[in-house]
Amino acid sequence: MNTRQQSLLERITIVPGLLNGKPTIRGLRFPVSDILELLSSGMSEVTILEQHPILEQDDIYAALLYASLKMRNTTIIHAA
C-alpha cells in the first residue's frame, strides 16, 4: 500500500458508540456506506460534495478504497 492510500484510510474511523461502530468519515456522523450508496445511485462526486458540504473529495476516495479492501478479504458463497 502506498502513502496516498494510507493517508486516505486514515480518514476512515471506527468509533465505538458512534453509529454503532460503523466505519465513518473522519469521526463524523457520515457512514462510509452512505457514500457508497450515493455513488451507486448514480450521483456524481460533484453532486455529493455540493449536497454534503461536510465531505471532501478525498473522503469519497477513502470510502471507495476502504470498500475495495474489505471486498478483497470477503468470500461470497452462492446457495443453490
Secondary structure, DSSP 8 states (H G I E B T S, - for coil): --HHHHHHHTTEE--TTSGGG--EETTSS-BHHHHHHHHHTT--HHHHHHH-TT--HHHHHHHHHHHHHHHHT-------
